């Protein structure tokens, strides 16, 4: 079992996501992008293009935990590139100076492409203080998707340790789990693959350590999740892509935290492409785990979101979109 301090609440602000949607109705614990503008600026703000966030293929969350009178924040992923991250942070009125840690979920460009710019923005606002950056050694491997017998589609590398360090990060590079923010947030270690149907990312390879050739990397063992324990509700799990499979993610969370209820899972569930065929098993697996709230975004796909809507209903389903703020 993992010792994790209970907090009074956690806020997840979506800085980057594939989708923009301020028009659909939302549950009471969700604020839309437009709702945030109303809250910050009042009724007098004028709707126009200069107000809007930009959707992009990727994910980034600002996570703020609250206990007593204090609030502590971490950045979970950065999205794919600098312009989207910086524009959305500005238009959402996000204050990055309070970010005390950065967690990269796994070594894919759509989650780590803007990390160096994010570090610059944070340190510009925190007086130049060093920022702990939680990573896994395999995140820094060069990756590609096999397109055929002798063709590879290269993926852009995430920033390496030297680049991160030169931008003010203190890189904590480990395969083991970590408890951060004075015990109020948990960064998982490697997620055990126990389900029979969740097989990772078909066709992914990584460069061999000697630099010669490629080796299969479909399981993406560098992926981790972040968890927070909210008093009187339970565990809120943030999973950026769920290449491990979201049922494996939540099964591991259950093993880490024992009898504490699994209140919510928030993030990308990667039920697109060849993984669309496992949507029924995934729905059944999350139902068996008694997950209270499902907040899917990024790489989940519309077919899976529709299946969750049919299975769990509006009270349990809260699809993500850029600018949304979820409060648990």
WOGIBEL-V784702 format. One record per pair of residues at least 6 apart in sequence whose ideal C-beta (glycine too) atoms are under 8 Angstrom apart, sorted by sequence separation. I is the first residue (numbers start at 1). J is the second residue. If there is no record, write none. Layout:
i->I j->J
i->I j->J
//
This chain:
i->26 j->32
i->45 j->51
i->65 j->71
i->79 j->85
i->88 j->94
i->105 j->111
i->123 j->129
i->146 j->152
i->147 j->153
i->165 j->171
i->172 j->178
i->179 j->185
i->180 j->186
i->207 j->213
i->208 j->214
i->229 j->235
i->230 j->236
i->38 j->45
i->64 j->71
i->65 j->72
i->78 j->85
i->89 j->96
i->104 j->111
i->145 j->152
i->164 j->171
i->179 j->186
i->180 j->187
i->193 j->200
i->207 j->214
i->208 j->215
i->228 j->235
i->229 j->236
i->239 j->246
i->242 j->249
i->271 j->278
i->31 j->39
i->37 j->45
i->64 j->72
i->65 j->73
i->104 j->112
i->123 j->131
i->144 j->152
i->145 j->153
i->159 j->167
i->178 j->186
i->179 j->187
i->206 j->214
i->207 j->215
i->227 j->235
i->228 j->236
i->244 j->252
i->254 j->262
i->271 j->279
i->286 j->294
i->296 j->304
i->308 j->316
i->309 j->317
i->318 j->326
i->64 j->73
i->79 j->88
i->122 j->131
i->144 j->153
i->177 j->186
i->178 j->187
i->205 j->214
i->206 j->215
i->227 j->236
i->253 j->262
i->296 j->305
i->308 j->317
i->22 j->32
i->63 j->73
i->144 j->154
i->145 j->155
i->161 j->171
i->177 j->187
i->205 j->215
i->227 j->237
i->228 j->238
i->239 j->249
i->21 j->32
i->22 j->33
i->62 j->73
i->63 j->74
i->104 j->115
i->143 j->154
i->144 j->155
i->177 j->188
i->205 j->216
i->206 j->217
i->226 j->237
i->227 j->238
i->271 j->282
i->22 j->34
i->62 j->74
i->63 j->75
i->119 j->131
i->142 j->154
i->143 j->155
i->161 j->173
i->177 j->189
i->204 j->216
i->205 j->217
i->225 j->237
i->226 j->238
i->237 j->249
i->250 j->262
i->296 j->308
i->305 j->317
i->20 j->33
i->22 j->35
i->34 j->47
i->62 j->75
i->63 j->76
i->102 j->115
i->142 j->155
i->176 j->189
i->204 j->217
i->225 j->238
i->237 j->250
i->269 j->282
i->37 j->51
i->61 j->75
i->62 j->76
i->119 j->133
i->143 j->157
i->175 j->189
i->204 j->218
i->225 j->239
i->294 j->308
i->305 j->319
i->60 j->75
i->61 j->76
i->142 j->157
i->174 j->189
i->175 j->190
i->203 j->218
i->225 j->240
i->250 j->265
i->60 j->76
i->61 j->77
i->102 j->118
i->202 j->218
i->204 j->220
i->237 j->253
i->249 j->265
i->60 j->77
i->102 j->119
i->140 j->157
i->201 j->218
i->223 j->240
i->59 j->77
i->60 j->78
i->115 j->133
i->140 j->158
i->200 j->218
i->223 j->241
i->235 j->253
i->294 j->312
i->33 j->52
i->58 j->77
i->60 j->79
i->139 j->158
i->199 j->218
i->200 j->219
i->201 j->220
i->223 j->242
i->246 j->265
i->33 j->53
i->58 j->78
i->59 j->79
i->102 j->122
i->140 j->160
i->200 j->220
i->223 j->243
i->58 j->79
i->75 j->96
i->140 j->161
i->223 j->244
i->265 j->286
i->296 j->317
i->58 j->80
i->96 j->118
i->235 j->257
i->282 j->304
i->294 j->316
i->295 j->317
i->297 j->319
i->298 j->320
i->56 j->79
i->57 j->80
i->58 j->81
i->99 j->122
i->220 j->243
i->246 j->269
i->293 j->316
i->294 j->317
i->295 j->318
i->296 j->319
i->297 j->320
i->56 j->80
i->75 j->99
i->78 j->102
i->219 j->243
i->220 j->244
i->225 j->249
i->246 j->270
i->279 j->303
i->283 j->307
i->287 j->311
i->292 j->316
i->293 j->317
i->294 j->318
i->295 j->319
i->296 j->320
i->297 j->321
i->56 j->81
i->60 j->85
i->73 j->98
i->74 j->99
i->96 j->121
i->97 j->122
i->219 j->244
i->235 j->260
i->237 j->262
i->242 j->267
i->276 j->301
i->279 j->304
i->283 j->308
i->287 j->312
i->293 j->318
i->295 j->320
i->58 j->84
i->72 j->98
i->73 j->99
i->74 j->100
i->75 j->101
i->76 j->102
i->77 j->103
i->78 j->104
i->96 j->122
i->135 j->161
i->193 j->219
i->227 j->253
i->234 j->260
i->235 j->261
i->239 j->265
i->241 j->267
i->242 j->268
i->265 j->291
i->71 j->98
i->73 j->100
i->74 j->101
i->75 j->102
i->76 j->103
i->77 j->104
i->99 j->126
i->112 j->139
i->225 j->252
i->234 j->261
i->235 j->262
i->236 j->263
i->237 j->264
i->239 j->266
i->240 j->267
i->241 j->268
i->242 j->269
i->243 j->270
i->262 j->289
i->264 j->291
i->266 j->293
i->269 j->296
i->272 j->299
i->276 j->303
i->280 j->307
i->56 j->84
i->72 j->100
i->74 j->102
i->75 j->103
i->77 j->105
i->86 j->114
i->97 j->125
i->98 j->126
i->225 j->253
i->229 j->257
i->233 j->261
i->234 j->262
i->235 j->263
i->236 j->264
i->237 j->265
i->238 j->266
i->239 j->267
i->240 j->268
i->242 j->270
i->262 j->290
i->263 j->291
i->264 j->292
i->265 j->293
i->267 j->295
i->268 j->296
i->271 j->299
i->272 j->300
i->276 j->304
i->279 j->307
i->283 j->311
i->54 j->83
i->74 j->103
i->76 j->105
i->80 j->109
i->85 j->114
i->96 j->125
i->97 j->126
i->102 j->131
i->104 j->133
i->107 j->136
i->135 j->164
i->227 j->256
i->234 j->263
i->235 j->264
i->237 j->266
i->238 j->267
i->239 j->268
i->241 j->270
i->261 j->290
i->262 j->291
i->263 j->292
i->264 j->293
i->265 j->294
i->266 j->295
i->267 j->296
i->268 j->297
i->270 j->299
i->271 j->300
i->272 j->301
i->54 j->84
i->80 j->110
i->84 j->114
i->95 j->125
i->96 j->126
i->101 j->131
i->102 j->132
i->103 j->133
i->104 j->134
i->106 j->136
i->191 j->221
i->227 j->257
i->233 j->263
i->234 j->264
i->236 j->266
i->237 j->267
i->239 j->269
i->262 j->292
i->263 j->293
i->264 j->294
i->265 j->295
i->267 j->297
i->268 j->298
i->269 j->299
i->270 j->300
i->271 j->301
i->79 j->110
i->80 j->111
i->82 j->113
i->86 j->117
i->100 j->131
i->101 j->132
i->102 j->133
i->103 j->134
i->104 j->135
i->107 j->138
i->133 j->164
i->190 j->221
i->229 j->260
i->261 j->292
i->264 j->295
i->266 j->297
i->267 j->298
i->268 j->299
i->269 j->300
i->272 j->303
i->295 j->326
i->20 j->52
i->62 j->94
i->79 j->111
i->81 j->113
i->82 j->114
i->85 j->117
i->89 j->121
i->99 j->131
i->100 j->132
i->101 j->133
i->102 j->134
i->107 j->139
i->190 j->222
i->191 j->223
i->268 j->300
i->271 j->303
i->272 j->304
i->20 j->53
i->54 j->87
i->78 j->111
i->80 j->113
i->81 j->114
i->85 j->118
i->101 j->134
i->106 j->139
i->107 j->140
i->191 j->224
i->230 j->263
i->245 j->278
i->271 j->304
i->20 j->54
i->53 j->87
i->54 j->88
i->62 j->96
i->77 j->111
i->78 j->112
i->79 j->113
i->80 j->114
i->82 j->116
i->107 j->141
i->190 j->224
i->191 j->225
i->247 j->281
i->251 j->285
i->20 j->55
i->53 j->88
i->77 j->112
i->78 j->113
i->79 j->114
i->82 j->117
i->86 j->121
i->104 j->139
i->108 j->143
i->189 j->224
i->247 j->282
i->250 j->285
i->254 j->289
i->269 j->304
i->293 j->328
i->19 j->55
i->78 j->114
i->107 j->143
i->133 j->169
i->135 j->171
i->137 j->173
i->188 j->224
i->246 j->282
i->250 j->286
i->18 j->55
i->62 j->99
i->78 j->115
i->131 j->168
i->132 j->169
i->133 j->170
i->135 j->172
i->136 j->173
i->137 j->174
i->187 j->224
i->188 j->225
i->245 j->282
i->17 j->55
i->18 j->56
i->53 j->91
i->130 j->168
i->131 j->169
i->132 j->170
i->133 j->171
i->134 j->172
i->135 j->173
i->136 j->174
i->137 j->175
i->187 j->225
i->188 j->226
i->247 j->285
i->251 j->289
i->17 j->56
i->18 j->57
i->52 j->91
i->53 j->92
i->78 j->117
i->129 j->168
i->130 j->169
i->131 j->170
i->133 j->172
i->135 j->174
i->136 j->175
i->187 j->226
i->188 j->227
i->246 j->285
i->247 j->286
i->250 j->289
i->16 j->56
i->18 j->58
i->51 j->91
i->78 j->118
i->128 j->168
i->130 j->170
i->132 j->172
i->134 j->174
i->186 j->226
i->246 j->286
i->17 j->58
i->50 j->91
i->185 j->226
i->186 j->227
i->250 j->291
i->16 j->58
i->17 j->59
i->185 j->227
i->186 j->228
i->201 j->243
i->225 j->267
i->247 j->289
i->16 j->59
i->75 j->118
i->113 j->156
i->115 j->158
i->116 j->159
i->185 j->228
i->200 j->243
i->16 j->60
i->115 j->159
i->123 j->167
i->134 j->178
i->184 j->228
i->200 j->244
i->14 j->59
i->15 j->60
i->113 j->158
i->119 j->164
i->123 j->168
i->200 j->245
i->14 j->60
i->15 j->61
i->59 j->105
i->109 j->155
i->112 j->158
i->134 j->180
i->198 j->244
i->199 j->245
i->14 j->61
i->15 j->62
i->75 j->122
i->108 j->155
i->109 j->156
i->111 j->158
i->112 j->159
i->116 j->163
i->120 j->167
i->177 j->224
i->198 j->245
i->13 j->61
i->109 j->157
i->116 j->164
i->119 j->167
i->120 j->168
i->132 j->180
i->197 j->245
i->198 j->246
i->12 j->61
i->13 j->62
i->109 j->158
i->115 j->164
i->119 j->168
i->198 j->247
i->12 j->62
i->13 j->63
i->107 j->157
i->108 j->158
i->119 j->169
i->195 j->245
i->198 j->248
i->12 j->63
i->13 j->64
i->59 j->110
i->60 j->111
i->107 j->158
i->116 j->167
i->193 j->244
i->11 j->63
i->58 j->110
i->59 j->111
i->193 j->245
i->195 j->247
i->10 j->63
i->11 j->64
i->40 j->93
i->57 j->110
i->58 j->111
i->134 j->187
i->152 j->205
i->191 j->244
i->195 j->248
i->267 j->320
i->10 j->64
i->60 j->114
i->104 j->158
i->136 j->190
i->194 j->248
i->266 j->320
i->10 j->65
i->11 j->66
i->58 j->113
i->193 j->248
i->9 j->65
i->10 j->66
i->36 j->92
i->145 j->201
i->147 j->203
i->192 j->248
i->195 j->251
i->9 j->66
i->36 j->93
i->146 j->203
i->191 j->248
i->194 j->251
i->241 j->298
i->242 j->299
i->7 j->65
i->8 j->66
i->60 j->118
i->145 j->203
i->146 j->204
i->191 j->249
i->234 j->292
i->240 j->298
i->241 j->299
i->7 j->66
i->8 j->67
i->33 j->92
i->145 j->204
i->146 j->205
i->192 j->251
i->233 j->292
i->7 j->67
i->8 j->68
i->144 j->204
i->145 j->205
i->192 j->252
i->266 j->326
i->6 j->67
i->16 j->77
i->143 j->204
i->144 j->205
i->191 j->252
i->5 j->67
i->16 j->78
i->143 j->205
i->144 j->206
i->152 j->214
i->264 j->326
i->16 j->79
i->143 j->206
i->144 j->207
i->15 j->79
i->16 j->80
i->142 j->206
i->143 j->207
i->188 j->252
i->264 j->328
i->141 j->206
i->142 j->207
i->188 j->253
i->263 j->328
i->141 j->207
i->102 j->169
i->16 j->84
i->138 j->206
i->146 j->214
i->188 j->256
i->16 j->85
i->201 j->270
i->15 j->85
i->144 j->214
i->186 j->256
i->202 j->273
i->16 j->88
i->202 j->274
i->15 j->88
i->15 j->89
i->143 j->217
i->141 j->217
i->15 j->92
i->13 j->92
i->15 j->94
i->101 j->180
i->177 j->256
i->101 j->181
i->198 j->278
i->13 j->94
i->100 j->181
i->197 j->278
i->138 j->221
i->139 j->222
i->101 j->185
i->103 j->187
i->138 j->222
i->197 j->281
i->198 j->282
i->137 j->222
i->197 j->282
i->136 j->222
i->195 j->281
i->136 j->224
i->134 j->224
i->195 j->285
i->236 j->328
i->233 j->328
i->16 j->114
i->230 j->328
i->74 j->180
i->74 j->181
i->72 j->181
i->72 j->182
i->74 j->185
i->72 j->184
i->72 j->185
i->106 j->220
i->107 j->222
i->65 j->181
i->106 j->222
i->67 j->184
i->106 j->223
i->105 j->223
i->106 j->224
i->65 j->184
i->105 j->224
i->65 j->185
i->105 j->225
i->103 j->224
i->105 j->226
i->63 j->185
i->103 j->226
i->111 j->240
i->111 j->241
i->108 j->241
i->105 j->239
i->106 j->240
i->105 j->240
i->106 j->241
i->105 j->241
i->106 j->243
i->76 j->226
i->74 j->226
i->76 j->238
i->63 j->226
i->65 j->228
i->77 j->240
i->76 j->240
i->63 j->228
i->2 j->177
i->4 j->179
i->63 j->238
i->3 j->179
i->2 j->179
i->5 j->182
i->7 j->184
i->61 j->238
i->5 j->183
i->4 j->183
i->5 j->184
i->3 j->183
i->4 j->184
i->4 j->185
i->59 j->240
i->4 j->186
i->59 j->241
i->2 j->186
i->110 j->298
i->61 j->266
i->61 j->267
i->59 j->267
i->59 j->268
i->10 j->228
i->10 j->230
i->7 j->228
i->9 j->230
i->7 j->229
i->8 j->230
i->4 j->227
i->6 j->229
i->7 j->230
i->8 j->231
i->4 j->228
i->5 j->229
i->6 j->230
i->7 j->231
i->12 j->236
i->4 j->229
i->6 j->231
i->10 j->236
i->12 j->238
i->92 j->323
i->88 j->322
i->88 j->323
i->59 j->297
i->59 j->298
i->58 j->298
i->57 j->298
i->4 j->257
i->2 j->256
i->12 j->266
i->1 j->256
i->2 j->257
i->1 j->257
i->1 j->258
i->29 j->293
i->55 j->321
i->55 j->322
i->54 j->322
i->53 j->322
i->53 j->323
i->19 j->297
i->18 j->297
i->17 j->297
i->18 j->298
i->17 j->298
i->18 j->299
i->12 j->295
i->14 j->297
i->27 j->314
i->36 j->323
i->27 j->315
i->30 j->318
i->33 j->321
i->29 j->318
i->32 j->321
i->33 j->322
i->34 j->323
i->36 j->325
i->33 j->323
i->27 j->318
i->32 j->323
i->33 j->324
i->26 j->318
i->32 j->324
i->31 j->324
i->30 j->324
i->31 j->325
i->24 j->319
i->30 j->325
i->31 j->326
i->30 j->326
i->31 j->327
i->29 j->326
i->30 j->327
i->21 j->319
i->26 j->324
i->29 j->327
i->22 j->321
i->29 j->328
i->19 j->319
i->21 j->321
i->19 j->320
i->20 j->321
i->22 j->323
i->19 j->321
i->20 j->322
i->17 j->320
i->19 j->322
i->20 j->323
i->17 j->321
i->17 j->322
i->14 j->320
i->16 j->322
i->14 j->321
i->15 j->322
i->17 j->324
i->14 j->322
i->14 j->323
i->14 j->324
i->13 j->324
i->14 j->325
i->13 j->325
i->14 j->326
i->12 j->325
i->11 j->325
i->12 j->326
i->11 j->326
i->12 j->327
i->11 j->327
i->12 j->328
i->10 j->327
i->11 j->328
i->9 j->327
i->10 j->328
i->9 j->328
//
